[in-house]
Amino acid sequence: MKHAKKSADKRALDGAIAKYWGISLTLGAVVVGVVALLLNTLTRTAEQINGGAAQVWETGKLIANNTVHIPMLARTNQVAANIVATSEGIAGATSRIQAAVVVGEGEQAEAQ
């Protein structure tokens, strides 16, 4: 009888162990599934962030290319100011030459 009781206790213990192993394996599979789902979501989010960062980088490069010449405008303004000053001098000299030519033509007309 003792042997039968030990055998029944052993079967009950083996059944409990098997039950706990089954529960543990099931929970482990669920955890692995949830972790895989979370990693997949994380990967997609990282790819979206990377895509957005690439767009920002490309836009920044385009802006830099479009604005690289702005510092040169200061030099352009200096050159333009010099051109204006020089052209004013040329205009004054041209006016004096024209006045001299007109006066010279008038004197020649009176002499004839």
C-alpha positions as CSV (number, residue, x, y, z in Angstrom):
1,M,0.0,0.0,0.0
2,K,2.8,2.3,0.7
3,H,4.2,1.6,-2.7
4,A,0.8,2.4,-4.3
5,K,0.6,5.7,-2.4
6,K,4.2,6.6,-3.4
7,S,3.4,5.8,-7.0
8,A,0.2,7.9,-6.9
9,D,2.1,10.8,-5.3
10,K,4.8,10.5,-7.9
11,R,2.3,10.6,-10.7
12,A,0.6,13.6,-9.1
13,L,3.9,15.3,-8.7
14,D,4.9,14.4,-12.3
15,G,1.6,15.8,-13.5
16,A,2.1,19.0,-11.6
17,I,5.6,19.4,-12.9
18,A,4.4,18.8,-16.4
19,K,1.5,21.3,-15.9
20,Y,4.0,24.0,-14.6
21,W,6.3,23.3,-17.5
22,G,3.5,23.7,-19.9
23,I,2.4,27.0,-18.3
24,S,6.0,28.2,-18.3
25,L,6.6,27.3,-21.9
26,T,3.2,28.9,-22.9
27,L,4.1,32.1,-21.0
28,G,7.6,32.1,-22.5
29,A,6.1,31.8,-26.1
30,V,3.7,34.7,-25.3
31,V,6.5,36.8,-24.0
32,V,8.6,36.1,-27.1
33,G,5.7,37.0,-29.3
34,V,5.1,40.3,-27.5
35,V,8.8,41.1,-27.6
36,A,8.9,40.4,-31.4
37,L,5.9,42.6,-31.9
38,L,7.5,45.4,-29.9
39,L,10.8,45.1,-31.8
40,N,9.0,45.2,-35.1
41,T,7.2,48.4,-34.0
42,L,10.4,49.9,-32.8
43,T,12.1,49.0,-36.1
44,R,9.4,50.6,-38.2
45,T,9.4,53.7,-36.0
46,A,13.2,54.0,-36.3
47,E,12.9,53.7,-40.1
48,Q,10.3,56.5,-40.2
49,I,12.6,58.7,-38.0
50,N,15.5,57.9,-40.3
51,G,13.5,58.9,-43.3
52,G,12.4,62.1,-41.7
53,A,16.0,62.9,-40.7
54,A,17.1,62.2,-44.3
55,Q,14.5,64.7,-45.6
56,V,15.6,67.3,-43.1
57,W,19.3,66.8,-44.2
58,E,18.4,67.1,-47.9
59,T,16.3,70.3,-47.3
60,G,19.2,71.7,-45.2
61,K,21.6,71.1,-48.0
62,L,19.3,72.8,-50.5
63,I,18.9,75.8,-48.3
64,A,22.7,76.0,-47.8
65,N,23.2,75.8,-51.5
66,N,20.7,78.6,-52.1
67,T,22.1,80.9,-49.4
68,V,25.8,80.3,-49.9
69,H,26.1,83.5,-52.1
70,I,24.5,85.9,-49.6
71,P,27.8,86.9,-48.0
72,M,29.1,87.8,-51.4
73,L,26.3,90.4,-51.8
74,A,28.2,92.7,-49.4
75,R,31.1,92.7,-51.8
76,T,28.7,93.1,-54.8
77,N,27.2,96.2,-53.0
78,Q,30.7,97.7,-52.5
79,V,31.5,97.2,-56.2
80,A,28.2,98.7,-57.3
81,A,28.8,101.7,-55.1
82,N,32.2,102.2,-56.7
83,I,30.6,101.9,-60.2
84,V,28.0,104.5,-59.3
85,A,30.7,106.9,-58.0
86,T,32.8,106.3,-61.1
87,S,29.8,106.7,-63.4
88,E,29.0,110.0,-61.7
89,G,32.5,111.2,-62.5
90,I,32.2,110.1,-66.1
91,A,28.8,111.8,-66.4
92,G,30.3,115.1,-65.1
93,A,33.2,114.9,-67.5
94,T,30.9,114.1,-70.4
95,S,28.7,117.1,-69.5
96,R,31.8,119.3,-69.5
97,I,33.0,117.9,-72.9
98,Q,29.5,118.4,-74.3
99,A,29.4,122.0,-73.0
100,A,32.8,122.7,-74.5
101,V,31.8,121.2,-77.9
102,V,28.6,123.3,-77.9
103,V,30.5,126.5,-77.0
104,G,33.2,125.6,-79.6
105,E,30.6,125.1,-82.4
106,G,29.0,128.4,-81.4
107,E,32.3,130.2,-81.7
108,Q,33.0,128.6,-85.1
109,A,29.6,129.7,-86.4
110,E,30.3,133.3,-85.3
111,A,33.7,133.2,-86.9
112,Q,32.3,132.2,-90.3
